[in-house]
Amino acid sequence: MTFDKDKILEYYNKISRNTLMTTLNIEFIDAGPDYLVAKMPVNPSVHQPMGLLHGGASVALAESVGSAASMMFVNSEHSEIRGIEISANHLKAKREGIVYGTARILHKGRSIHLWEIRITDENDNLISLCKLTNMVLPKRKIED
């Protein structure tokens, strides 16, 4: 199977419509065979009360990009992804601008994927460092 970056980005941005990713203005912008990148604007809608990027918004970006990245490795007709653990170290404050979440695979097993997600700003400053564990499950039939 050939890697088609444009198709992957178009697909992930399409399935993200009307979800938390829309609420947070997360957009998938780059992909490779072992990584995925999304961006999120930093403005008052993702601030905590002190006017800084909310750690929860950073974690939402990390889980969004890491979970989507796992989907690149499975057949979505037969498997689905569930995040089962996430951790984050918030290292630098951010008040405005853009942050980028870059997910890179650390371990790709048949049932477990481990990702490192680096959240950086426009100047490549490390804002948060996250680790996400995803489980690969057989796709369940949706009951009506």
C-alpha positions as CSV (number, residue, x, y, z in Angstrom):
1,M,0.0,0.0,0.0
2,T,1.4,3.4,-0.9
3,F,1.4,6.3,1.5
4,D,-0.9,9.2,0.3
5,K,-0.3,12.2,2.6
6,D,-3.0,14.3,1.0
7,K,-5.7,11.7,1.3
8,I,-4.8,11.0,4.9
9,L,-5.0,14.7,5.8
10,E,-8.2,15.2,3.9
11,Y,-9.8,12.2,5.6
12,Y,-8.8,13.1,9.1
13,N,-9.9,16.7,8.7
14,K,-13.2,15.5,7.3
15,I,-14.0,13.0,10.1
16,S,-13.1,15.7,12.7
17,R,-15.9,18.0,11.7
18,N,-18.5,18.6,14.4
19,T,-16.2,17.1,17.1
20,L,-14.0,18.4,19.8
21,M,-11.4,19.0,17.1
22,T,-13.7,21.5,15.5
23,T,-14.4,23.2,18.9
24,L,-10.6,23.6,19.5
25,N,-9.9,24.4,15.8
26,I,-7.5,21.5,15.5
27,E,-6.4,20.9,11.9
28,F,-4.3,18.0,10.6
29,I,-1.5,19.6,8.5
30,D,1.3,17.0,7.8
31,A,1.8,13.3,7.8
32,G,4.5,10.7,7.1
33,P,4.7,6.9,7.3
34,D,5.5,7.1,11.1
35,Y,4.2,10.6,12.2
36,L,1.2,12.9,12.1
37,V,1.1,16.7,12.8
38,A,-1.9,18.8,13.8
39,K,-2.1,22.5,14.7
40,M,-4.3,24.4,17.1
41,P,-4.6,28.2,17.6
42,V,-3.9,29.6,21.1
43,N,-6.5,32.2,22.0
44,P,-8.9,32.9,24.8
45,S,-11.1,29.9,23.8
46,V,-8.3,27.5,24.9
47,H,-7.0,29.5,27.8
48,Q,-7.3,28.8,31.5
49,P,-8.4,31.7,33.8
50,M,-4.8,33.1,34.0
51,G,-4.8,33.7,30.2
52,L,-2.5,30.8,29.4
53,L,-3.0,27.7,27.2
54,H,-5.0,25.3,29.2
55,G,-3.2,22.0,29.9
56,G,-6.4,20.1,29.0
57,A,-6.4,21.7,25.6
58,S,-2.8,20.6,25.1
59,V,-3.8,17.0,26.1
60,A,-6.8,17.1,23.8
61,L,-4.5,18.1,20.9
62,A,-2.1,15.3,21.9
63,E,-4.7,12.6,22.1
64,S,-6.4,13.8,18.9
65,V,-3.2,13.6,16.8
66,G,-1.9,10.4,18.5
67,S,-5.2,8.5,18.1
68,A,-5.5,9.6,14.4
69,A,-1.9,8.6,13.9
70,S,-2.6,5.0,15.1
71,M,-5.4,4.8,12.5
72,M,-2.7,5.0,9.8
73,F,-1.5,1.6,10.9
74,V,-4.8,-0.3,11.0
75,N,-7.5,-1.3,8.5
76,S,-10.4,0.9,9.6
77,E,-12.9,-1.6,8.2
78,H,-11.8,-4.2,10.8
79,S,-10.1,-2.3,13.6
80,E,-10.7,0.8,15.7
81,I,-8.4,2.8,18.1
82,R,-9.0,3.6,21.8
83,G,-6.7,5.8,23.8
84,I,-6.1,4.0,27.1
85,E,-3.5,6.2,28.8
86,I,-2.1,9.6,28.3
87,S,0.4,11.6,30.3
88,A,1.6,15.2,29.8
89,N,4.4,17.4,31.1
90,H,3.6,21.0,30.5
91,L,7.0,22.8,30.2
92,K,6.4,26.3,28.8
93,A,3.5,28.7,29.0
94,K,1.8,30.0,25.8
95,R,-0.6,32.9,25.6
96,E,-1.3,33.3,21.9
97,G,-0.2,32.0,18.5
98,I,-0.2,28.5,17.2
99,V,0.9,25.2,18.7
100,Y,1.7,22.1,16.8
101,G,1.3,18.5,18.0
102,T,3.6,16.0,16.3
103,A,2.9,12.3,17.1
104,R,5.8,9.9,16.4
105,I,5.5,6.2,17.0
106,L,7.6,4.6,19.7
107,H,6.1,1.1,19.6
108,K,3.8,-0.4,17.0
109,G,2.5,-3.7,18.2
110,R,-0.5,-5.7,17.0
111,S,-2.7,-4.5,19.9
112,I,-0.8,-1.6,21.5
113,H,0.6,1.5,20.0
114,L,2.8,3.9,22.0
115,W,3.2,7.5,20.8
116,E,5.3,10.5,21.8
117,I,3.6,13.7,21.1
118,R,5.6,16.9,21.2
119,I,3.6,20.1,21.4
120,T,5.7,23.0,20.1
121,D,5.1,26.6,19.1
122,E,5.9,28.6,16.0
123,N,9.5,29.0,17.2
124,D,9.9,25.2,17.9
125,N,9.8,25.8,21.6
126,L,8.7,22.7,23.5
127,I,5.4,23.6,25.2
128,S,4.3,20.1,26.3
129,L,5.7,16.6,26.0
130,C,3.0,13.8,26.0
131,K,2.9,10.1,25.8
132,L,-0.2,8.2,24.6
133,T,-0.9,4.5,24.7
134,N,-3.6,3.3,22.2
135,M,-5.3,-0.1,22.1
136,V,-6.2,-1.6,18.7
137,L,-9.6,-3.3,19.0
138,P,-11.7,-5.3,16.6
139,K,-14.4,-3.0,15.1
140,R,-17.8,-3.4,16.7
141,K,-21.0,-3.5,14.8
142,I,-23.0,-0.4,15.7
143,E,-26.4,-1.5,17.0
144,D,-29.5,0.6,15.9
